[in-house]
Structure formats: C-alpha cells, structure tokens
C-alpha cells in the first residue's frame, strides 16, 4: 500500500475522534487493520500527515504487534498420535526446575560436504537423546516436569540465492523443506518430548534465510509458515506452540524474562560482533522493560556471554556444518551444537550444557608432552 493514500476520515470529525480514542485505549493494531492498512508504518505516516499526530503520542509504547491481513482458518491434520502417559522417573527432593532446549540454524534442506537431510535427522535425534540424558541426571536431584523449546530461526534453508540457497546447495525447494522435512521431524521431537515431560511449551522466532524475498513483509518467512503449521496441527495434549508476531518473543520461564530473537538484526563483521551485540541488548533491555537473559542464533557458534550485571546472552550453535555462506559472512568453521539448561524459580539459570550433535566433531584426545 502506498503511504500517500489515506483511509482515515477527515480531521475534526466524530469518526476521527473515535480513532484517536481507540488508539489511546490500546487498539491501534485493530484500528489500522479495520481501516485497511497492512503495516504500522503506513498507519503512522497517515496519522501524522492527516491529523498532525504521532503514533508515540497516542499509542501505548508496549503495543508492538503488527496487524496481519485476515486469513482463513486452516487446520493441518496429522496422523493419530499415541503418546505414552507421562510417568516421571525417580526425582530428588530439591526445588523443581524447568528445562529449556534451544533449537536453531538447522537449515533443513541445505546440502554441504558434511550435511544433508539424512544428517539433519540424525543430529536432531542426537540432540533429543542428549537432552533426555541430561534431564535424567538432574532429576536425581530435583523434579523437572516442564520443558520449554525455543526455535531460534533458520529452521529451513529457504530458496533465496542471495543467502546461499543456490542451485546445487539445496536438496529441495522451500515447500518441501517445510512440509516434508522440518515439519515431521520437529513434530516428532515435540511429541516424544511430551512422553518425558508433563508440559512442553514451544516458542519460535523467524530467521533471515526463510525470508521469501527482500521486497516481501518480514512475516512472509518459511520459518513462520513452519511454526503456524505446527500450531495448527493436532499436537498432543500438554504441548503448546506459540508462533511469533514480531522479530522476537519475550518468554517468561519461572519468573525470568528471556528475550528470544534470531540475531540477523545485529550487523555482522568478520566474526561475531560482540560490541554490536552489547549495544543492541542494552537498547532492547530498556525498550522491553528489562529481561534477565537473551537467546539468539544466526552466528553459527555456541557462546554464553555476560552483557551486564543484570543480563546474560546465550548464542546457540547450528545443526548444519561446512556452510559456505556462514564461513564467508561470519568467518567461522561451525560445530553442530545446541544449548540445554535449567531454570530455577529463584536463582535463574542454574546449569547449562552445549550439546554436540555429531560425534565427528568431538575434540581429539592428545597426550600432553
């Protein structure tokens, strides 16, 4: 929609006053959708040009969701699921904790010298098994009944040649990457995790490789389509999937805020841009009224960094290896790994493990001389 076209009623009319009143009441996203605006930016420009009013003057600062065009309700049917009833194994008597697993940069459908769809499935299975082994160890100390899964984007490789999805570098197109590869694997991951946990809560953010094109809206992203397909599928009882409505999600775990985003919002240099990360997170800390932890992917390397006295950052590793795009842009040779950690209701993150997804990337044993 061109911003020079207005859908607003004339200034100083009863209808214009009603629009201002509703925006002040926190309904600006609903109002802009009713008037036919597809983006908050176009609505903001129209308000300023026609009424001389800035959105920041009449809209609550925490109202960030961009309205989407109405779409018909779609239910994605999956085969009948039989999930074994959850029976917790031996658990210690300490304070209960929640386990978290970060999944991201799977680039399902990409093909490199050491990665393809079969390797993707095997590495995801290894993460599943490693997560449960860690869970079993800690359950001897205290109960862990709840699992939070955070999907950090670039779950599929997409088909944008400007981001590495060139002919010969992918096994299939984006539709097959989503519905024939990533969807069934993640659905099974969530399903079988439910057998080991009382609840499984899944949150997602979109990455940059899934962007359909640079001209399309950010929501036109293959990651987003994958998440919505999972949310509309017949998930087992006790499993919830929360798709994103913005580039990030704020996830509350045992009273601690986790700001989750992909990471492409941070401009890269040759290597991980630590200075830029700190600057962005300090700005976001005030914009989102504070958070204890941040979780990101994108940089294809696991890291755990203190940003300030109040905030720490988890940078998740990838599942893909030998990605030429990541090597050229980030300047790193990747090791397939994903984070899992526990969250205590008083002390926050109490333990963390970077799970290596492939034994071929274990360190070599060498005797020191």
Buried (B, 14 or more C-beta within 10 A) or exposed (E): EEBEEBBBBEEEEEEBEEBBEBBEEEBBBBBBBEBEBBBBEBBBBBBEEBBEBEBEEBBEEEEBEBBEEEEEEEEBEBEEBEBEEEEEEEBEEEBBBBBBBBBBBBBBBBBBEBBBBEBBBEBBBBBBEBBBEBBEEBBEBBBBBBBBBBBBBBBBBBBBEEBBBEEEBBBBEBEBBBBBBBBEBBBBBBBBBBBBBEBBBBBBBBBBBBBBEEEEBBBBBBBBBBBBBBBBBEBBEBBEBEBBBBBBBBBEBBEBBBBBBBBBBBEBEEEBBBEBBBEBBEEBBEEBEEBBBBBBBBBBBBBBBEBEEEBBBBBBBBBBBEBEBBBEBBEBEBBBBBBBBBBBEEEBBBBBBBBBBBEEBEEEEEEEE
